[in-house]
Amino acid sequence: MQKLDNYRPTKVVVNLEAIRNNVKNLNSYLGSKTSIIAVVKADGYGHGEVEVALAALEAGAMMVSVATPDEAVRLRMAGISGDILVMGPSPVSFAKKAAELSITVTVSDVGWIQEVLHENKCFAQTLKVHVKIDSGMGRIGLRDVETLHSLVAVVSSSQQIALDGIFTHFSCADEESSVVTELQYKMFMDLVNTLPEKPRLVHASNSAATLLYPQYALDAIRFGISLYGMAPSKYVGEKLPFNLERSLELHSELAYVKLLSKGSAISYGGTYITTGEEWIGTIPIGYADGLRRGLKGQEVLIGGKRVPIVGTICMDQCMVKLPGNMPIGEQVVFIGHQGTEEVTMEEWAEKLDTIPYEITVSIAKRVPRVYL
């Protein structure tokens, strides 16, 4: 398919060098005994799954991981040749395709393995699996030694399936208290240590645990939100062992500028009324792009200064109060730097009472990604 030109000035700017640097700095911090699994699920947290995967692998990541089978297949079809782990559940019907494409899947139920073997008498290649342990997240994963040993026994008796890894996920590693994380780690390792032979990769740490608890690094860590330059929480951000480089900015331009008299209403419902003569700028970005309606009043950067969004945010456009007359085409930064000012993802998250993760994955696909 021919690539279309982008006529709309609204765009996400992704700095792939920042992603590479985050991987390189983490590798230096971890040392040679621990490998990096770069998490590129949800279209690379909104940054672009293929581009991020390539950058992370080039910089030294050992493997990439995703949440769904479809994400893994897209990466393979795009030419990503390194190891890919699907961390979420996969249907039995995906097992044959996973083996064919050398995609590693997560398992936590011996019944799944038995059904796969019943339906597939012979794979083209060995199906690699990682066993998921639920150490307290309460999402997916087995929780007891009997189930673990039953699953491993079935895998070991098969020539078609290979146990490549075992892992868990911490639920509270980004919080100040370490109690829950310590308990989860102990439960996980107690189960791992019952195995007669450990698989190639034992991994537990997400971004928060990686940055706060180097003693839990094990064979590999899963670098998710911090791959993109963001701390998992404010607390973690205050304890960073090395600098994280932010990789995403959201830009647009002024599309229309007008001088309104006092008492003029702006946008749906007339929720903003000018208090005097005001210069109002219109920008082609709205809630269909990820600029949620709850961001009314949020400041953006124009001419190196903060100016507020006024009136109700529309599906495709929003309005801002300008400090004066400004030219059409003037750059507007919604997330990122301009001059000495910066608007962060965390600022949006606080206003929307959510987390930066939700912001970055909510920027719509119709907003083109431009790579530096």
C-alpha positions as CSV (number, residue, x, y, z in Angstrom):
1,M,0.0,0.0,0.0
2,Q,1.3,3.4,-0.9
3,K,2.2,5.6,2.1
4,L,-0.1,8.6,2.3
5,D,1.2,12.2,2.9
6,N,0.2,13.7,6.2
7,Y,-1.6,17.0,5.6
8,R,-2.8,17.5,9.1
9,P,-0.1,19.1,11.3
10,T,-1.0,17.2,14.4
11,K,1.6,14.5,15.0
12,V,3.5,12.4,17.6
13,V,7.2,12.9,17.5
14,V,9.1,9.8,18.7
15,N,12.8,10.0,19.5
16,L,14.2,6.5,18.9
17,E,17.6,7.6,20.1
18,A,16.1,8.2,23.6
19,I,14.8,4.6,23.5
20,R,18.2,3.3,22.5
21,N,19.9,5.3,25.3
22,N,17.4,4.0,27.9
23,V,18.3,0.4,26.9
24,K,22.0,1.1,26.8
25,N,22.0,2.8,30.2
26,L,19.9,0.0,31.7
27,N,22.3,-2.6,30.3
28,S,25.2,-0.7,32.0
29,Y,23.3,-0.6,35.3
30,L,22.3,-4.3,35.2
31,G,25.6,-5.8,34.2
32,S,26.2,-8.8,31.9
33,K,24.3,-11.4,34.0
34,T,20.8,-9.9,33.4
35,S,19.2,-9.4,30.0
36,I,16.5,-6.9,28.9
37,I,13.1,-7.9,27.6
38,A,11.7,-4.8,25.9
39,V,8.0,-4.5,26.3
40,V,6.4,-3.2,23.1
41,K,2.7,-4.1,23.7
42,A,-0.1,-1.7,22.9
43,D,1.7,-0.6,19.8
44,G,4.8,0.2,21.7
45,Y,2.9,2.1,24.4
46,G,1.6,4.2,21.5
47,H,5.1,4.9,20.1
48,G,4.9,2.3,17.3
49,E,5.6,-1.3,18.0
50,V,7.9,-2.1,15.0
51,E,10.1,1.0,15.3
52,V,10.5,0.6,19.0
53,A,11.2,-3.1,18.8
54,L,13.9,-2.5,16.2
55,A,15.5,0.3,18.2
56,A,15.5,-1.7,21.5
57,L,17.0,-4.8,19.9
58,E,19.7,-2.7,18.1
59,A,20.6,-1.1,21.4
60,G,21.1,-4.4,23.2
61,A,17.7,-5.8,24.3
62,M,17.7,-9.6,24.2
63,M,13.9,-10.1,23.5
64,V,10.7,-8.1,23.0
65,S,7.4,-8.9,24.6
66,V,3.8,-8.2,23.8
67,A,0.4,-8.8,25.3
68,T,-1.5,-10.6,22.5
69,P,-0.8,-13.2,19.8
70,D,-1.8,-10.7,17.1
71,E,0.8,-8.2,18.3
72,A,3.5,-10.9,18.0
73,V,2.4,-11.9,14.5
74,R,2.5,-8.3,13.3
75,L,6.1,-8.0,14.6
76,R,7.1,-11.1,12.8
77,M,5.4,-10.0,9.6
78,A,7.2,-6.7,9.8
79,G,10.6,-8.4,9.9
80,I,11.4,-8.6,13.6
81,S,13.5,-11.7,13.7
82,G,14.5,-11.8,17.4
83,D,12.8,-13.6,20.3
84,I,9.2,-12.5,20.9
85,L,7.2,-13.4,24.1
86,V,3.4,-13.2,24.3
87,M,2.8,-12.4,28.0
88,G,-0.9,-12.7,28.0
89,P,-3.1,-15.7,27.4
90,S,-3.2,-17.3,24.0
91,P,-5.9,-19.5,22.5
92,V,-5.1,-23.2,21.8
93,S,-5.6,-22.4,18.1
94,F,-2.6,-20.0,18.2
95,A,-0.1,-22.7,19.3
96,K,0.6,-24.0,15.7
97,K,1.2,-20.5,14.3
98,A,3.4,-19.6,17.3
99,A,5.6,-22.6,16.7
100,E,5.7,-21.9,13.0
101,L,6.8,-18.3,13.6
102,S,9.0,-19.1,16.6
103,I,6.9,-17.0,19.0
104,T,7.1,-17.9,22.7
105,V,3.8,-18.1,24.5
106,T,2.8,-17.9,28.2
107,V,1.2,-20.9,29.9
108,S,-0.3,-21.4,33.3
109,D,-2.6,-24.3,32.9
110,V,-1.7,-27.9,32.2
111,G,-5.0,-28.4,30.5
112,W,-3.9,-25.9,27.8
113,I,-0.8,-27.9,27.1
114,Q,-2.7,-31.1,26.9
115,E,-5.2,-29.7,24.5
116,V,-2.5,-28.3,22.3
117,L,-0.7,-31.6,22.1
118,H,-4.0,-33.4,21.4
119,E,-4.8,-31.1,18.5
120,N,-1.3,-30.9,17.1
121,K,0.5,-34.2,16.4
122,C,3.5,-32.5,15.0
123,F,4.8,-28.9,14.9
124,A,7.1,-27.6,12.2
125,Q,9.3,-26.2,15.0
126,T,9.4,-26.6,18.8
127,L,6.9,-24.4,20.6
128,K,8.7,-22.5,23.3
129,V,6.7,-21.6,26.5
130,H,7.2,-19.4,29.6
131,V,5.2,-20.5,32.7
132,K,3.4,-17.7,34.5
133,I,3.3,-17.7,38.3
134,D,0.6,-15.7,40.1
135,S,2.5,-14.5,43.1
136,G,-0.1,-12.0,44.1
137,M,-1.2,-10.0,41.1
138,G,-4.4,-12.1,40.8
139,R,-4.5,-11.9,37.0
140,I,-3.2,-15.0,35.3
141,G,-0.8,-17.7,36.5
142,L,-0.6,-20.8,38.6
143,R,-0.2,-20.5,42.4
144,D,0.9,-23.9,43.8
145,V,3.7,-26.4,43.5
146,E,1.5,-29.3,42.4
147,T,0.1,-27.5,39.4
148,L,3.6,-26.3,38.5
149,H,5.1,-29.8,38.6
150,S,2.2,-31.3,36.6
151,L,2.6,-28.7,33.9
152,V,6.4,-29.1,33.7
153,A,6.0,-32.9,33.6
154,V,3.7,-32.7,30.6
155,V,6.0,-30.3,28.8
156,S,9.1,-32.4,29.6
157,S,7.4,-35.6,28.2
158,S,6.7,-33.8,24.9
159,Q,9.2,-33.5,22.0
160,Q,7.1,-30.6,20.6
161,I,7.1,-28.1,23.5
162,A,10.1,-26.6,25.4
163,L,10.1,-24.8,28.7
164,D,12.1,-21.7,28.0
165,G,11.2,-19.5,31.0
166,I,9.2,-18.9,34.1
167,F,8.1,-15.5,35.4
168,T,5.8,-13.5,37.6
169,H,4.6,-9.9,37.9
170,F,4.8,-7.5,40.8
171,S,1.7,-5.6,41.7
172,C,3.1,-2.9,44.1
173,A,6.7,-2.5,43.1
174,D,6.2,1.2,42.3
175,E,5.0,2.0,45.9
176,E,7.1,3.2,48.8
177,S,6.5,0.1,50.9
178,S,8.4,-3.0,49.8
179,V,6.5,-5.5,51.9
180,V,4.2,-6.8,49.1
181,T,7.0,-7.0,46.6
182,E,9.2,-8.9,49.0
183,L,6.4,-11.4,49.7
184,Q,5.8,-11.9,46.0
185,Y,9.4,-12.4,45.2
186,K,9.7,-15.1,48.0
187,M,6.6,-16.9,46.8
188,F,7.9,-16.9,43.2
189,M,11.4,-18.1,44.1
190,D,10.0,-20.8,46.5
191,L,8.1,-22.3,43.5
192,V,11.0,-21.8,41.1
193,N,13.4,-23.6,43.5
194,T,11.3,-26.7,43.5
195,L,12.0,-27.3,39.8
196,P,14.6,-30.1,39.2
197,E,16.1,-27.9,36.5
198,K,15.6,-24.2,36.0
199,P,14.7,-23.0,32.5
200,R,16.8,-20.6,30.5
201,L,15.1,-17.4,31.7
202,V,13.7,-16.7,35.2
203,H,12.3,-13.2,35.3
204,A,10.2,-11.2,37.7
205,S,11.0,-7.5,37.6
206,N,9.0,-4.9,35.7
207,S,10.3,-1.3,35.3
208,A,9.6,-0.3,38.9
209,A,11.3,-3.4,40.4
210,T,14.2,-3.1,38.0
211,L,14.9,0.5,39.1
212,L,14.3,0.0,42.8
213,Y,15.3,-3.7,43.5
214,P,18.4,-4.7,41.6
215,Q,18.6,-7.8,43.8
216,Y,15.5,-9.2,42.0
217,A,17.0,-8.8,38.5
218,L,17.5,-12.6,38.0
219,D,18.1,-13.7,34.3
220,A,16.1,-11.0,32.7
221,I,13.9,-8.0,33.5
222,R,10.9,-6.6,31.5
223,F,11.4,-3.0,30.6
224,G,8.1,-1.4,29.9
225,I,7.1,2.2,30.7
226,S,10.6,3.2,31.5
227,L,11.8,2.0,28.1
228,Y,10.0,5.1,26.9
229,G,11.6,7.4,29.4
230,M,8.9,7.6,32.1
231,A,9.1,6.5,35.7
232,P,6.4,4.1,36.8
233,S,5.4,6.4,39.7
234,K,6.4,9.6,41.3
235,Y,8.1,7.6,44.1
236,V,10.2,5.6,41.6
237,G,11.0,8.9,39.8
238,E,12.6,10.2,42.9
239,K,14.8,7.1,43.3
240,L,16.1,6.6,39.7
241,P,19.6,5.0,39.5
242,F,20.2,6.6,36.1
243,N,18.5,9.3,33.9
244,L,15.6,8.2,31.8
245,E,15.2,10.0,28.4
246,R,11.6,10.8,27.3
247,S,10.9,9.6,23.8
248,L,7.5,11.1,22.9
249,E,6.2,14.6,22.1
250,L,2.8,15.6,20.8
251,H,2.8,18.6,18.4
252,S,0.3,20.6,16.3
253,E,-0.1,24.1,14.9
254,L,-2.4,27.0,15.0
255,A,-5.0,26.6,12.2
256,Y,-7.1,29.7,12.9
257,V,-6.7,32.9,15.0
258,K,-9.4,35.5,15.8
259,L,-9.9,38.4,18.1
260,L,-13.1,38.2,20.1
261,S,-14.9,40.9,22.1
262,K,-15.8,40.6,25.7
263,G,-18.7,38.2,26.4
264,S,-18.1,35.8,23.5
265,A,-18.8,32.2,24.0
266,I,-16.4,29.4,23.0
267,S,-17.2,25.9,21.9
268,Y,-20.1,23.5,22.8
269,G,-22.3,24.6,25.7
270,G,-20.6,28.0,25.8
271,T,-18.6,26.9,28.9
272,Y,-16.0,29.6,28.4
273,I,-16.9,33.3,28.1
274,T,-14.3,35.9,27.2
275,T,-13.7,38.4,30.0
276,G,-12.4,41.1,27.7
277,E,-11.0,41.3,24.2
278,E,-9.2,38.0,23.7
279,W,-7.2,36.4,21.0
280,I,-8.4,32.8,20.5
281,G,-6.5,30.2,18.5
282,T,-8.0,27.0,17.0
283,I,-5.8,23.8,16.8
284,P,-6.7,20.7,14.8
285,I,-6.6,18.1,17.6
286,G,-9.5,16.8,19.7
287,Y,-10.7,13.9,21.8
288,A,-10.7,11.6,18.7
289,D,-6.9,12.1,18.8
290,G,-6.6,11.4,22.5
291,L,-7.0,15.0,23.8
292,R,-9.6,14.0,26.3
293,R,-12.5,16.4,27.2
294,G,-11.3,16.4,30.8
295,L,-8.2,18.3,29.7
296,K,-10.1,21.6,29.4
297,G,-8.0,24.2,31.1
298,Q,-4.8,22.2,30.5
299,E,-1.9,24.4,29.4
300,V,-0.1,23.9,26.1
301,L,3.1,25.6,24.8
302,I,3.0,28.3,22.1
303,G,5.9,30.6,21.5
304,G,7.7,29.1,24.6
305,K,4.8,30.2,26.9
306,R,2.0,28.3,28.6
307,V,-1.5,29.1,27.4
308,P,-4.8,27.4,28.5
309,I,-7.2,25.3,26.5
310,V,-10.5,27.1,26.7
311,G,-14.0,25.8,26.1
312,T,-15.1,22.3,25.6
313,I,-12.7,20.2,23.6
314,C,-14.3,19.0,20.4
315,M,-13.8,15.7,18.5
316,D,-11.3,17.1,16.1
317,Q,-10.4,20.6,17.3
318,C,-9.8,22.7,20.5
319,M,-9.3,26.3,21.3
320,V,-6.7,28.1,23.3
321,K,-6.4,31.6,24.8
322,L,-3.4,33.3,23.2
323,P,-1.3,36.1,24.7
324,G,-1.8,38.1,21.6
325,N,-2.1,37.9,17.8
326,M,-0.1,34.9,16.5
327,P,0.4,33.6,13.0
328,I,-1.4,30.6,11.6
329,G,1.1,27.7,11.5
330,E,2.7,28.6,14.8
331,Q,3.9,25.4,16.5
332,V,1.9,24.2,19.5
333,V,3.3,21.6,21.9
334,F,0.8,19.6,23.9
335,I,3.4,17.2,25.4
336,G,7.1,18.0,25.3
337,H,9.5,20.8,25.4
338,Q,9.4,24.3,23.9
339,G,12.0,26.8,25.0
340,T,12.5,26.5,28.7
341,E,9.0,25.1,29.4
342,E,7.8,21.5,29.4
343,V,4.4,19.8,29.5
344,T,4.7,16.2,30.7
345,M,2.6,13.1,30.4
346,E,2.4,13.1,34.2
347,E,0.8,16.6,34.1
348,W,-2.0,15.3,31.9
349,A,-2.4,12.2,34.0
350,E,-2.8,14.2,37.2
351,K,-5.5,16.4,35.6
352,L,-7.4,13.3,34.4
353,D,-6.9,11.3,37.6
354,T,-5.1,8.5,35.8
355,I,-1.5,7.3,35.1
356,P,0.9,8.2,32.3
357,Y,0.5,4.7,30.8
358,E,-3.1,5.4,29.9
359,I,-2.2,8.7,28.3
360,T,0.5,7.4,26.0
361,V,-1.6,4.4,24.8
362,S,-4.6,6.6,24.2
363,I,-3.1,8.8,21.5
364,A,-5.1,7.7,18.5
365,K,-3.7,5.8,15.5
366,R,-4.9,8.6,13.2
367,V,-2.2,10.9,14.7
368,P,0.8,10.0,12.5
369,R,4.1,9.0,14.3
370,V,7.2,10.8,13.1
371,Y,10.5,9.2,14.0
372,L,13.7,11.0,14.9
